[in-house]
Amino acid sequence: LNLFWQRLTGLVPARVLVPAVALPVIAFGALAFHPTTPVDRLSFLDVAGGDSALVQLADGTNLVVQGSGPADQVARAVDPALPVWNRSIDLAVLAAADDTALTDLTALAGRESIRQVVRPSTGFSDVTENRWTANLATRPMGVVPVDPGYPGGGSLSLGGGKALAIYPLTAVPKQGRAAALEASLAVRLTDGPVTILWASALPADQARLAASGVPLSAHVLKLVGRTARWGLDPTFFQQVNPSIIILSSGVADRFAAPTPGTLDLLGNRRVYRTDLDGTVVISVEATGLVVETGRGP
């Protein structure tokens, strides 16, 4: 090997040869032996007019929980956070069952490499479903349809003591003075001793979750959806008992207002709004949860 190196340096100056050999080796090593994130990180993205979160686990797994949100804005927020050695989203969960949400997810799947999707099986128009099907023909991915009428939902193991529980809520037609309710999925991530819950910003949906008997306790509660009357159902909030609340993007709507008693429930909790605080990043560390925002810690 020494003889080979001597002959090679006799033909090419060492000052040229060393960088030419070393740089590709370093680059290859960075790709082949990339470091994983030392802690799990949840980024509640600052996406105008939508709800989207990127979950990055320490083993390199990337998850997206999507309520709705323009695909260009979500992709713009997600792209810088994805490492060069893993540009794929392993799992995307669509929490809302309306045409806008599925249209946004279809567009996002056209921009990002998504391996698997969990989504409501119903609640969308034929036109929107046809667009989704056409996209699957060009960008195949695994799809797990969840029936919003199936009680209890299901659970996906993420390995290492981590799991994702899906709680479906069926649509409810307008009855008397009560407004109609769209189908949706509540999502509960168990990350070791820490739990995070994504749930509808509608108190009526929350009440149905509370009455269903599914586990709801969570350290972090993210409200999802745009509605003129967002809020918190007291029984639901008592069961969740979160220490950190990330409010829905719909709170920023000038026509939106909280239901009576909601602000009282929020009074003694840490509350964040992505429209005011920017992207909210929560790191799951050995000492507990560390929160950073676009404005700093």
Salt bridges, closest charged atoms under 4 A:
ASP40 OD2 - LYS162 NZ 3.59
ASP51 OD1 - LYS222 NZ 2.72
ASP72 OD2 - ARG76 NH2 3.85
ASP79 OD1 - ARG87 NH2 3.58
ASP90 OD1 - ARG115 NH1 2.76
GLU129 OE2 - ARG119 NH2 2.59
ASP191 OD1 - LYS162 NZ 3.83
ASP205 OD1 - ARG208 NH2 2.71
ASP253 OD2 - ARG226 NH2 3.24
ASP275 OD2 - ARG273 NH2 2.59
ASP277 OD1 - ARG295 NH2 2.47
